[in-house]
Amino acid sequence: MKRRTLKSLLGLICALSTGIALNTAASAKNLYISPSGSGTDGASWSSAWQDPAKIDWSKVQAGDQIILDGGTSGITYVTEFAVPASSVVIRQATDKAHGGQVTLKGIYPTRNLNSIGINVLGSNVHIVAARRSGIVLKNYPALAVSLKTNGNSLRNVEINGITGFQPYGSGKIGGVAFGGFNNQFINCDFRDCVYGAVEKPVAGARNLTVFNNCTFGSNRYGYWGEDGSCIVGAKTATGAPSIIYAHHCVFGPFVNYGIDQGNNHLLISDSLFLNARIANLNVTGNAPASVRVAGCTFYQKQITDGNIVPKAVGGLTQNTIATSGSADVKVSNSIIYGGVVKVPATQVLNAGNNIQYAVSGNTVALAAQMTDPNFVDKDTLQAAGTVATFVPQTLTTLNFDPAMGSAASGKGSSFDRVSDTVAAYGPMYGIPTAIGGP
């Protein structure tokens, strides 16, 4: 399948992702965190601080790297901490004796219902794992990460199980809250979060956040019917440009919304949307908010079995794309299969070269006609009765590449199988008829 990108987006992402730029002064050093350290000065494994919350930040300078011990088979730190310094790297160890998975876990039970796993207060802070999911943040009551300064990044980090404190998740915020300028999430995986990433732009300042090669999804059938919107855009304008870029990402399966965008700007390229329970892409904002989608695949297996009643918070309308009709939304070089195009009759989203099939609602908003994309795994993806028997995890193992000779060749996402990038995820059993689903 020919690989495409939104040219201006890819150029920016490449410029932003060429490397981690830090002030590497001559005095820059490695500092260490390990439960087996003495906790004296962090200068070696033997004198390592025993927990990230015990870092003596007066000893940390610009350019320093803080190395997290993962042992030989993984270490869990029950902790939360702030990063007041700038121009530092927090990194998973890479040597054999210390390079196991690092898990940072919320403190339960806790009286601090606003608990944040990592609160980034400085700028140019980089949290880097040696491999995908090498660092995992899980089970924090409010947030895994707060990132509202500039020039920061998370790479190869997994955010898991952020559902809000009890009762009923009423304290929910999300896996990460992001704002500020030139922040990046690279090769990150979001699982089982009420909200994966929530935009909290800095008022009056330029805000720019990039999600590159990230996946968002759920392994279970909901936390009080609210597991999980992948990216939630700000619903109020910021008074200055606020932009979210998503490139080569997967949204779903079994989430409420893929992207729920509000009153700011969104650019999406080369991404795959997999059967959100309410909408793959939901745009509620007003002008001058804008959304540009290029080279994406939207798969939404619409529920047609009258015996299956979709039930969840807000109801399941099985939209693939829904808009308020007020924001400027354009879609090009994309494949849209199934679901409802919930778009006002007066709004045209088609920016050219789209392929759509088996959609209902505004059937001319994205393309003039229906054309079967002929996915490689068409027999499974289009099978009658799929909705009643489908195991959502299967969606991450199926091939969404158009077959050779298809009219959709060269369009849609370059993701063939999600499981080529990450381990298959999604509920592993059939869909309960009480709640419906993909």
C-alpha positions as a Markdown table, in Angstrom:
| # | Residue | x | y | z |
|---|---|---|---|---|
| 1 | Met | 0.0 | 0.0 | 0.0 |
| 2 | Lys | 1.4 | 3.4 | -0.9 |
| 3 | Arg | 2.3 | 5.4 | 2.1 |
| 4 | Arg | 0.9 | 8.9 | 2.3 |
| 5 | Thr | 1.1 | 11.8 | 4.7 |
| 6 | Leu | -0.3 | 15.3 | 5.1 |
| 7 | Lys | 2.8 | 17.0 | 3.7 |
| 8 | Ser | 2.8 | 20.0 | 6.0 |
| 9 | Leu | 2.1 | 17.9 | 9.0 |
| 10 | Leu | 4.8 | 15.3 | 8.3 |
| 11 | Gly | 7.3 | 18.1 | 7.7 |
| 12 | Leu | 6.5 | 19.5 | 11.1 |
| 13 | Ile | 6.6 | 16.2 | 12.9 |
| 14 | Cys | 10.0 | 15.3 | 11.3 |
| 15 | Ala | 11.3 | 18.7 | 12.4 |
| 16 | Leu | 10.0 | 18.2 | 15.9 |
| 17 | Ser | 11.1 | 14.6 | 16.2 |
| 18 | Thr | 14.7 | 14.6 | 14.9 |
| 19 | Gly | 16.1 | 14.3 | 18.4 |
| 20 | Ile | 15.9 | 15.5 | 22.0 |
| 21 | Ala | 17.7 | 18.8 | 22.2 |
| 22 | Leu | 19.1 | 19.4 | 25.7 |
| 23 | Asn | 21.7 | 21.7 | 27.2 |
| 24 | Thr | 24.5 | 19.2 | 27.6 |
| 25 | Ala | 26.9 | 21.3 | 29.6 |
| 26 | Ala | 30.2 | 19.9 | 30.6 |
| 27 | Ser | 28.8 | 19.2 | 34.1 |
| 28 | Ala | 25.9 | 17.1 | 32.9 |
| 29 | Lys | 25.7 | 13.8 | 34.7 |
| 30 | Asn | 23.7 | 10.6 | 35.2 |
| 31 | Leu | 21.7 | 10.3 | 38.4 |
| 32 | Tyr | 20.1 | 7.1 | 39.6 |
| 33 | Ile | 16.9 | 5.8 | 41.2 |
| 34 | Ser | 16.7 | 2.3 | 42.6 |
| 35 | Pro | 14.9 | 0.7 | 45.6 |
| 36 | Ser | 18.2 | -0.9 | 46.5 |
| 37 | Gly | 20.2 | 2.3 | 46.6 |
| 38 | Ser | 21.3 | 4.0 | 49.9 |
| 39 | Gly | 19.5 | 7.2 | 49.0 |
| 40 | Thr | 22.5 | 9.4 | 49.7 |
| 41 | Asp | 23.2 | 11.4 | 46.6 |
| 42 | Gly | 21.9 | 9.5 | 43.5 |
| 43 | Ala | 25.3 | 9.5 | 41.9 |
| 44 | Ser | 25.5 | 5.8 | 41.4 |
| 45 | Trp | 23.4 | 2.7 | 41.6 |
| 46 | Ser | 24.8 | 2.0 | 45.1 |
| 47 | Ser | 23.9 | 5.6 | 46.3 |
| 48 | Ala | 20.7 | 5.9 | 44.2 |
| 49 | Trp | 17.6 | 7.6 | 45.5 |
| 50 | Gln | 15.1 | 4.9 | 46.3 |
| 51 | Asp | 12.1 | 6.5 | 44.7 |
| 52 | Pro | 11.4 | 9.3 | 42.2 |
| 53 | Ala | 9.6 | 11.2 | 44.9 |
| 54 | Lys | 12.9 | 11.3 | 46.9 |
| 55 | Ile | 15.0 | 13.0 | 44.2 |
| 56 | Asp | 17.0 | 15.9 | 45.6 |
| 57 | Trp | 16.3 | 18.4 | 42.8 |
| 58 | Ser | 18.9 | 20.8 | 44.2 |
| 59 | Lys | 21.4 | 18.3 | 42.8 |
| 60 | Val | 19.9 | 18.2 | 39.3 |
| 61 | Gln | 21.2 | 20.5 | 36.6 |
| 62 | Ala | 20.3 | 21.2 | 33.0 |
| 63 | Gly | 21.4 | 18.3 | 30.8 |
| 64 | Asp | 21.3 | 15.7 | 33.5 |
| 65 | Gln | 19.7 | 12.3 | 33.0 |
| 66 | Ile | 17.8 | 10.5 | 35.8 |
| 67 | Ile | 18.0 | 6.8 | 35.2 |
| 68 | Leu | 15.2 | 4.5 | 36.5 |
| 69 | Asp | 16.0 | 1.0 | 37.7 |
| 70 | Gly | 13.8 | -1.6 | 36.2 |
| 71 | Gly | 15.7 | -4.6 | 37.6 |
| 72 | Thr | 16.1 | -7.7 | 35.5 |
| 73 | Ser | 12.3 | -8.4 | 35.3 |
| 74 | Gly | 10.6 | -5.1 | 36.2 |
| 75 | Ile | 10.2 | -2.9 | 39.3 |
| 76 | Thr | 7.1 | -1.1 | 40.5 |
| 77 | Tyr | 7.3 | 2.3 | 42.3 |
| 78 | Val | 4.2 | 3.3 | 44.2 |
| 79 | Thr | 4.8 | 7.0 | 43.9 |
| 80 | Glu | 3.9 | 10.4 | 42.6 |
| 81 | Phe | 6.3 | 13.3 | 42.0 |
| 82 | Ala | 6.8 | 16.7 | 40.3 |
| 83 | Val | 9.6 | 17.7 | 38.0 |
| 84 | Pro | 10.6 | 21.3 | 38.8 |
| 85 | Ala | 13.8 | 21.3 | 36.7 |
| 86 | Ser | 14.1 | 22.1 | 33.0 |
| 87 | Ser | 16.2 | 20.4 | 30.3 |
| 88 | Val | 16.4 | 17.0 | 31.9 |
| 89 | Val | 15.8 | 13.4 | 30.8 |
| 90 | Ile | 14.0 | 10.8 | 33.0 |
| 91 | Arg | 15.0 | 7.5 | 31.3 |
| 92 | Gln | 14.5 | 3.8 | 31.7 |
| 93 | Ala | 17.8 | 2.0 | 32.3 |
| 94 | Thr | 19.1 | 0.0 | 29.3 |
| 95 | Asp | 21.7 | -2.3 | 30.9 |
| 96 | Lys | 20.8 | -6.0 | 31.5 |
| 97 | Ala | 20.9 | -5.7 | 35.3 |
| 98 | His | 18.5 | -2.7 | 35.5 |
| 99 | Gly | 16.7 | -2.6 | 32.1 |
| 100 | Gly | 13.4 | -4.2 | 33.1 |
| 101 | Gln | 10.0 | -2.5 | 32.7 |
| 102 | Val | 9.5 | 0.4 | 35.1 |
| 103 | Thr | 6.0 | 0.8 | 36.5 |
| 104 | Leu | 4.9 | 4.0 | 38.3 |
| 105 | Lys | 1.7 | 3.3 | 40.2 |
| 106 | Gly | -0.8 | 5.4 | 42.0 |
| 107 | Ile | -0.9 | 5.4 | 45.8 |
| 108 | Tyr | -4.0 | 3.6 | 46.9 |
| 109 | Pro | -5.8 | 4.2 | 49.2 |
| 110 | Thr | -5.1 | 7.9 | 49.2 |
| 111 | Arg | -6.6 | 11.0 | 50.6 |
| 112 | Asn | -5.2 | 13.0 | 47.8 |
| 113 | Leu | -7.9 | 12.6 | 45.2 |
| 114 | Asn | -6.0 | 15.1 | 42.9 |
| 115 | Ser | -3.0 | 12.7 | 42.7 |
| 116 | Ile | -0.9 | 13.1 | 39.6 |
| 117 | Gly | 1.7 | 10.6 | 38.7 |
| 118 | Ile | 4.2 | 13.0 | 37.1 |
| 119 | Asn | 3.6 | 16.7 | 37.3 |
| 120 | Val | 5.9 | 18.4 | 34.8 |
| 121 | Leu | 6.6 | 22.0 | 36.0 |
| 122 | Gly | 9.8 | 22.7 | 34.1 |
| 123 | Ser | 10.3 | 22.8 | 30.3 |
| 124 | Asn | 12.3 | 20.7 | 27.9 |
| 125 | Val | 11.6 | 17.6 | 30.1 |
| 126 | His | 11.8 | 14.2 | 28.4 |
| 127 | Ile | 10.5 | 11.0 | 29.8 |
| 128 | Val | 12.0 | 8.2 | 27.7 |
| 129 | Ala | 11.7 | 4.4 | 27.8 |
| 130 | Ala | 14.1 | 2.1 | 26.0 |
| 131 | Arg | 11.3 | 0.3 | 24.2 |
| 132 | Arg | 7.5 | 0.5 | 23.8 |
| 133 | Ser | 5.8 | 0.3 | 27.2 |
| 134 | Gly | 9.2 | 0.3 | 28.9 |
| 135 | Ile | 7.7 | 2.8 | 31.3 |
| 136 | Val | 4.1 | 2.3 | 32.5 |
| 137 | Leu | 2.1 | 4.8 | 34.5 |
| 138 | Lys | -1.1 | 3.3 | 36.0 |
| 139 | Asn | -3.9 | 3.7 | 38.5 |
| 140 | Tyr | -3.6 | 7.4 | 39.5 |
| 141 | Pro | -6.8 | 9.0 | 40.9 |
| 142 | Ala | -6.7 | 12.1 | 38.7 |
| 143 | Leu | -3.9 | 12.1 | 36.1 |
| 144 | Ala | -0.9 | 10.0 | 35.1 |
| 145 | Val | 0.9 | 13.1 | 33.6 |
| 146 | Ser | 0.3 | 16.8 | 33.7 |
| 147 | Leu | 2.2 | 18.5 | 30.8 |
| 148 | Lys | 1.5 | 22.2 | 30.3 |
| 149 | Thr | 4.9 | 23.7 | 29.8 |
| 150 | Asn | 7.0 | 23.8 | 26.6 |
| 151 | Gly | 9.3 | 21.5 | 24.6 |
| 152 | Asn | 8.5 | 18.3 | 26.5 |
| 153 | Ser | 8.1 | 14.7 | 25.3 |
| 154 | Leu | 7.0 | 11.2 | 26.4 |
| 155 | Arg | 8.5 | 8.4 | 24.3 |
| 156 | Asn | 7.6 | 4.7 | 24.6 |
| 157 | Val | 5.4 | 5.3 | 27.7 |
| 158 | Glu | 2.2 | 3.4 | 28.4 |
| 159 | Ile | -0.7 | 5.2 | 30.3 |
| 160 | Asn | -3.0 | 2.6 | 31.8 |
| 161 | Gly | -6.1 | 2.4 | 34.0 |
| 162 | Ile | -6.7 | 6.1 | 34.8 |
| 163 | Thr | -10.5 | 6.1 | 35.6 |
| 164 | Gly | -11.0 | 8.8 | 38.1 |
| 165 | Phe | -11.4 | 8.5 | 41.9 |
| 166 | Gln | -14.5 | 7.0 | 43.4 |
| 167 | Pro | -17.4 | 7.2 | 43.7 |
| 168 | Tyr | -18.2 | 6.3 | 40.1 |
| 169 | Gly | -15.2 | 8.0 | 38.6 |
| 170 | Ser | -16.5 | 11.4 | 39.5 |
| 171 | Gly | -13.0 | 12.8 | 39.9 |
| 172 | Lys | -12.0 | 11.8 | 36.4 |
| 173 | Ile | -9.6 | 14.0 | 34.4 |
| 174 | Gly | -7.6 | 11.7 | 32.1 |
| 175 | Gly | -4.5 | 9.8 | 31.4 |
| 176 | Val | -2.7 | 13.0 | 30.5 |
| 177 | Ala | -3.6 | 16.7 | 30.6 |
| 178 | Phe | -1.7 | 18.6 | 27.9 |
| 179 | Gly | -1.1 | 22.2 | 27.0 |
| 180 | Gly | 1.9 | 24.4 | 26.1 |
| 181 | Phe | 3.9 | 24.6 | 23.0 |
| 182 | Asn | 5.9 | 21.9 | 21.1 |
| 183 | Asn | 5.0 | 18.9 | 23.3 |
| 184 | Gln | 5.2 | 15.4 | 21.9 |
| 185 | Phe | 3.8 | 12.0 | 22.6 |
| 186 | Ile | 5.8 | 9.4 | 20.6 |
| 187 | Asn | 5.1 | 5.7 | 20.5 |
| 188 | Cys | 2.8 | 6.0 | 23.5 |
| 189 | Asp | 0.0 | 3.6 | 24.3 |
| 190 | Phe | -3.2 | 4.6 | 26.2 |
| 191 | Arg | -5.3 | 1.8 | 27.7 |
| 192 | Asp | -8.5 | 1.8 | 29.8 |
| 193 | Cys | -8.6 | 5.5 | 30.5 |
| 194 | Val | -11.9 | 7.4 | 30.9 |
| 195 | Tyr | -10.1 | 10.0 | 28.8 |
| 196 | Gly | -6.8 | 9.2 | 27.3 |
| 197 | Ala | -5.5 | 12.7 | 26.7 |
| 198 | Val | -7.3 | 15.9 | 27.6 |
| 199 | Glu | -6.4 | 19.3 | 26.1 |
| 200 | Lys | -5.9 | 21.9 | 28.7 |
| 201 | Pro | -4.4 | 24.8 | 26.7 |
| 202 | Val | -2.5 | 27.6 | 28.3 |
| 203 | Ala | -4.7 | 30.7 | 27.9 |
| 204 | Gly | -3.3 | 33.5 | 25.8 |
| 205 | Ala | -0.3 | 31.4 | 24.6 |
| 206 | Arg | 0.4 | 29.3 | 21.6 |
| 207 | Asn | -0.3 | 25.7 | 22.2 |
| 208 | Leu | 1.0 | 22.9 | 20.0 |
| 209 | Thr | 0.9 | 19.1 | 20.8 |
| 210 | Val | 1.9 | 16.2 | 18.6 |
| 211 | Phe | 0.8 | 12.6 | 18.9 |
| 212 | Asn | 3.0 | 10.4 | 16.7 |
| 213 | Asn | 2.6 | 6.6 | 16.3 |
| 214 | Cys | 0.4 | 6.3 | 19.4 |
| 215 | Thr | -2.4 | 3.9 | 20.1 |
| 216 | Phe | -5.6 | 4.4 | 22.2 |
| 217 | Gly | -8.0 | 1.7 | 23.2 |
| 218 | Ser | -9.8 | -0.3 | 25.9 |
| 219 | Asn | -9.3 | -3.9 | 27.0 |
| 220 | Arg | -12.7 | -4.1 | 28.8 |
| 221 | Tyr | -16.3 | -3.2 | 28.4 |
| 222 | Gly | -16.4 | 0.1 | 30.2 |
| 223 | Tyr | -16.0 | 1.8 | 33.5 |
| 224 | Trp | -19.6 | 2.7 | 34.3 |
| 225 | Gly | -20.1 | 2.9 | 30.5 |
| 226 | Glu | -17.5 | 5.6 | 30.1 |
| 227 | Asp | -14.3 | 3.8 | 29.0 |
| 228 | Gly | -12.8 | 5.9 | 27.2 |
| 229 | Ser | -12.5 | 8.8 | 24.8 |
| 230 | Cys | -9.0 | 8.8 | 23.2 |
| 231 | Ile | -8.3 | 12.5 | 22.7 |
| 232 | Val | -10.6 | 15.3 | 24.1 |
| 233 | Gly | -10.0 | 18.7 | 22.6 |
| 234 | Ala | -10.7 | 21.9 | 24.6 |
| 235 | Lys | -14.3 | 23.0 | 24.4 |
| 236 | Thr | -13.5 | 26.7 | 24.9 |
| 237 | Ala | -11.3 | 28.9 | 22.7 |
| 238 | Thr | -7.9 | 30.0 | 24.2 |
| 239 | Gly | -7.5 | 33.4 | 22.6 |
| 240 | Ala | -4.4 | 32.1 | 20.8 |
| 241 | Pro | -3.7 | 29.3 | 18.3 |
| 242 | Ser | -4.1 | 25.8 | 19.9 |
| 243 | Ile | -3.3 | 22.9 | 17.6 |
| 244 | Ile | -3.4 | 19.1 | 18.0 |
| 245 | Tyr | -1.5 | 17.0 | 15.5 |
| 246 | Ala | -2.1 | 13.2 | 15.3 |
| 247 | His | 0.0 | 11.2 | 12.8 |
| 248 | His | 0.1 | 7.5 | 12.3 |
| 249 | Cys | -2.1 | 6.8 | 15.4 |
| 250 | Val | -4.8 | 4.2 | 16.2 |
| 251 | Phe | -8.0 | 5.3 | 17.9 |
| 252 | Gly | -10.0 | 2.3 | 19.3 |
| 253 | Pro | -11.4 | -0.3 | 19.4 |
| 254 | Phe | -14.1 | -0.1 | 22.1 |
| 255 | Val | -13.9 | 3.5 | 23.1 |
| 256 | Asn | -16.7 | 6.1 | 23.2 |
| 257 | Tyr | -15.0 | 8.6 | 21.0 |
| 258 | Gly | -11.9 | 8.4 | 18.9 |
| 259 | Ile | -11.3 | 12.1 | 18.9 |
| 260 | Asp | -13.8 | 14.5 | 20.5 |
| 261 | Gln | -12.7 | 17.9 | 19.2 |
| 262 | Gly | -13.8 | 21.3 | 20.4 |
| 263 | Asn | -13.0 | 24.9 | 19.6 |
| 264 | Asn | -9.4 | 24.6 | 18.5 |
| 265 | His | -7.5 | 23.2 | 15.5 |
| 266 | Leu | -6.9 | 19.6 | 14.7 |
| 267 | Leu | -4.8 | 17.9 | 12.0 |
| 268 | Ile | -4.9 | 14.2 | 11.5 |
| 269 | Ser | -3.0 | 12.1 | 9.0 |
| 270 | Asp | -2.3 | 8.4 | 8.3 |
| 271 | Ser | -4.4 | 7.3 | 11.2 |
| 272 | Leu | -6.9 | 4.4 | 11.8 |
| 273 | Phe | -10.2 | 4.8 | 13.6 |
| 274 | Leu | -11.7 | 1.5 | 14.9 |
| 275 | Asn | -15.3 | 1.4 | 15.8 |
| 276 | Ala | -16.0 | 4.0 | 18.6 |
| 277 | Arg | -19.2 | 3.4 | 20.4 |
| 278 | Ile | -20.5 | 6.9 | 19.8 |
| 279 | Ala | -18.3 | 8.5 | 17.2 |
| 280 | Asn | -14.9 | 7.9 | 15.6 |
| 281 | Leu | -14.5 | 11.7 | 15.1 |
| 282 | Asn | -16.7 | 14.1 | 16.8 |
| 283 | Val | -16.4 | 17.9 | 16.1 |
| 284 | Thr | -18.5 | 20.1 | 18.4 |
| 285 | Gly | -16.6 | 23.4 | 17.9 |
| 286 | Asn | -17.5 | 26.6 | 16.2 |
| 287 | Ala | -15.6 | 28.7 | 13.6 |
| 288 | Pro | -12.8 | 29.5 | 13.4 |
| 289 | Ala | -12.0 | 26.0 | 14.8 |
| 290 | Ser | -10.8 | 23.8 | 12.0 |
| 291 | Val | -10.2 | 20.1 | 11.4 |
| 292 | Arg | -8.1 | 18.6 | 8.5 |
| 293 | Val | -8.1 | 14.8 | 7.9 |
| 294 | Ala | -5.8 | 13.2 | 5.3 |
| 295 | Gly | -5.0 | 9.6 | 4.5 |
| 296 | Cys | -7.1 | 8.1 | 7.3 |
| 297 | Thr | -9.3 | 5.0 | 7.6 |
| 298 | Phe | -12.5 | 5.0 | 9.5 |
| 299 | Tyr | -14.1 | 1.6 | 10.3 |
| 300 | Gln | -17.5 | 1.6 | 11.9 |
| 301 | Lys | -19.5 | -1.6 | 11.9 |
| 302 | Gln | -23.0 | -0.3 | 12.3 |
| 303 | Ile | -25.4 | -2.1 | 14.5 |
| 304 | Thr | -28.2 | -3.5 | 12.4 |
| 305 | Asp | -29.5 | -6.4 | 14.6 |
| 306 | Gly | -32.7 | -5.3 | 16.2 |
| 307 | Asn | -32.2 | -7.7 | 19.1 |
| 308 | Ile | -29.0 | -5.8 | 20.1 |
| 309 | Val | -29.9 | -2.6 | 22.0 |
| 310 | Pro | -26.9 | -0.2 | 22.3 |
| 311 | Lys | -26.7 | 1.1 | 25.8 |
| 312 | Ala | -24.1 | 3.4 | 27.3 |
| 313 | Val | -23.8 | 6.9 | 28.7 |
| 314 | Gly | -25.3 | 9.3 | 26.1 |
| 315 | Gly | -26.6 | 6.3 | 24.0 |
| 316 | Leu | -24.8 | 4.7 | 21.1 |
| 317 | Thr | -25.5 | 6.3 | 17.8 |
| 318 | Gln | -22.7 | 4.5 | 15.9 |
| 319 | Asn | -21.4 | 7.6 | 14.2 |
| 320 | Thr | -18.3 | 7.4 | 12.1 |
| 321 | Ile | -18.0 | 11.2 | 11.8 |
| 322 | Ala | -20.2 | 13.7 | 13.5 |
| 323 | Thr | -20.1 | 17.5 | 13.4 |
| 324 | Ser | -22.1 | 20.5 | 14.7 |
| 325 | Gly | -21.9 | 22.1 | 11.3 |
| 326 | Ser | -20.1 | 25.1 | 12.6 |
| 327 | Ala | -16.4 | 24.2 | 12.5 |
| 328 | Asp | -14.4 | 24.0 | 9.3 |
| 329 | Val | -13.9 | 20.3 | 8.6 |
| 330 | Lys | -12.3 | 18.8 | 5.5 |
| 331 | Val | -11.4 | 15.1 | 4.8 |
| 332 | Ser | -9.3 | 13.9 | 1.9 |
| 333 | Asn | -7.7 | 10.7 | 0.6 |
| 334 | Ser | -9.5 | 8.7 | 3.3 |
| 335 | Ile | -11.5 | 5.5 | 3.5 |
| 336 | Ile | -14.8 | 5.7 | 5.4 |
| 337 | Tyr | -16.5 | 2.4 | 6.0 |
| 338 | Gly | -19.8 | 2.0 | 7.8 |
| 339 | Gly | -21.6 | 3.9 | 10.5 |
| 340 | Val | -23.5 | 7.2 | 10.4 |
| 341 | Val | -22.2 | 10.4 | 8.8 |
| 342 | Lys | -23.9 | 12.7 | 11.3 |
| 343 | Val | -23.3 | 16.0 | 9.4 |
| 344 | Pro | -25.8 | 18.7 | 8.5 |
| 345 | Ala | -27.0 | 18.6 | 5.0 |
| 346 | Thr | -25.5 | 22.0 | 4.3 |
| 347 | Gln | -21.9 | 20.9 | 5.3 |
| 348 | Val | -19.6 | 19.3 | 2.8 |
| 349 | Leu | -16.5 | 17.6 | 4.3 |
| 350 | Asn | -15.1 | 16.2 | 1.1 |
| 351 | Ala | -11.7 | 17.7 | 0.2 |
| 352 | Gly | -11.2 | 15.1 | -2.6 |
| 353 | Asn | -10.3 | 11.4 | -3.3 |
| 354 | Asn | -12.3 | 9.8 | -0.5 |
| 355 | Ile | -13.7 | 6.3 | -0.7 |
| 356 | Gln | -16.9 | 5.6 | 1.3 |
| 357 | Tyr | -19.0 | 2.5 | 1.7 |
| 358 | Ala | -22.0 | 1.3 | 3.7 |
| 359 | Val | -22.5 | 4.6 | 5.4 |
| 360 | Ser | -25.8 | 6.2 | 6.3 |
| 361 | Gly | -26.9 | 9.7 | 7.3 |
| 362 | Asn | -25.4 | 12.4 | 5.0 |
| 363 | Thr | -24.2 | 10.1 | 2.4 |
| 364 | Val | -22.7 | 12.8 | 0.1 |
| 365 | Ala | -20.8 | 14.8 | 2.7 |
| 366 | Leu | -17.6 | 12.8 | 2.2 |
| 367 | Ala | -17.9 | 11.3 | -1.3 |
| 368 | Ala | -20.4 | 11.4 | -4.2 |
| 369 | Gln | -21.0 | 7.6 | -4.3 |
| 370 | Met | -20.5 | 4.3 | -2.5 |
| 371 | Thr | -17.4 | 2.3 | -3.5 |
| 372 | Asp | -16.4 | -0.9 | -1.7 |
| 373 | Pro | -12.8 | -0.5 | -0.5 |
| 374 | Asn | -12.2 | -4.3 | -0.7 |
| 375 | Phe | -10.2 | -4.6 | 2.4 |
| 376 | Val | -7.8 | -7.6 | 2.4 |
| 377 | Asp | -9.8 | -9.0 | 5.3 |
| 378 | Lys | -13.1 | -8.0 | 3.7 |
| 379 | Asp | -14.8 | -11.4 | 4.5 |
| 380 | Thr | -14.4 | -10.8 | 8.2 |
| 381 | Leu | -14.8 | -7.0 | 8.3 |
| 382 | Gln | -18.0 | -7.0 | 6.2 |
| 383 | Ala | -19.6 | -10.3 | 7.3 |
| 384 | Ala | -23.3 | -10.3 | 8.2 |
| 385 | Gly | -23.8 | -10.8 | 11.9 |
| 386 | Thr | -20.4 | -9.6 | 12.8 |
| 387 | Val | -21.7 | -7.2 | 15.3 |
| 388 | Ala | -23.3 | -10.0 | 17.4 |
| 389 | Thr | -20.3 | -12.2 | 17.4 |
| 390 | Phe | -17.3 | -9.9 | 17.0 |
| 391 | Val | -14.5 | -9.9 | 19.6 |
| 392 | Pro | -13.1 | -6.4 | 19.6 |
| 393 | Gln | -9.5 | -7.5 | 20.0 |
| 394 | Thr | -9.9 | -9.1 | 16.5 |
| 395 | Leu | -10.0 | -5.6 | 15.0 |
| 396 | Thr | -6.4 | -5.0 | 16.0 |
| 397 | Thr | -5.2 | -8.2 | 14.1 |
| 398 | Leu | -7.2 | -7.8 | 10.9 |
| 399 | Asn | -5.8 | -6.2 | 7.7 |
| 400 | Phe | -7.3 | -2.9 | 6.7 |
| 401 | Asp | -5.2 | -2.6 | 3.6 |
| 402 | Pro | -7.2 | -2.4 | 0.4 |
| 403 | Ala | -6.7 | -5.4 | -1.8 |
| 404 | Met | -4.7 | -5.2 | -5.0 |
| 405 | Gly | -6.7 | -3.4 | -7.7 |
| 406 | Ser | -9.1 | -1.8 | -5.2 |
| 407 | Ala | -10.4 | 1.7 | -6.1 |
| 408 | Ala | -9.2 | 2.6 | -2.5 |
| 409 | Ser | -5.6 | 1.7 | -3.3 |
| 410 | Gly | -3.3 | 4.5 | -2.2 |
| 411 | Lys | -5.9 | 5.9 | 0.2 |
| 412 | Gly | -6.6 | 5.5 | 3.9 |
| 413 | Ser | -4.1 | 4.8 | 6.6 |
| 414 | Ser | -0.8 | 2.9 | 6.1 |
| 415 | Phe | -1.7 | 0.8 | 9.2 |
| 416 | Asp | -2.4 | -2.7 | 7.8 |
| 417 | Arg | -2.6 | -4.6 | 11.1 |
| 418 | Val | -2.4 | -2.7 | 14.4 |
| 419 | Ser | -0.8 | -5.8 | 15.9 |
| 420 | Asp | 2.2 | -5.3 | 13.6 |
| 421 | Thr | 3.0 | -2.3 | 15.9 |
| 422 | Val | 1.7 | -3.3 | 19.3 |
| 423 | Ala | 0.3 | -6.4 | 20.9 |
| 424 | Ala | -3.3 | -7.1 | 20.1 |
| 425 | Tyr | -5.7 | -5.3 | 22.5 |
| 426 | Gly | -9.4 | -4.9 | 23.1 |
| 427 | Pro | -11.9 | -7.2 | 25.0 |
| 428 | Met | -11.2 | -10.8 | 24.4 |
| 429 | Tyr | -14.7 | -12.1 | 24.6 |
| 430 | Gly | -17.9 | -11.6 | 22.6 |
| 431 | Ile | -19.9 | -8.4 | 22.8 |
| 432 | Pro | -22.6 | -8.4 | 25.6 |
| 433 | Thr | -25.9 | -7.8 | 23.9 |
| 434 | Ala | -26.9 | -5.5 | 26.8 |
| 435 | Ile | -24.5 | -2.9 | 25.7 |
| 436 | Gly | -23.9 | -3.4 | 22.0 |
| 437 | Gly | -20.5 | -2.6 | 20.6 |
| 438 | Pro | -18.5 | -2.9 | 17.4 |
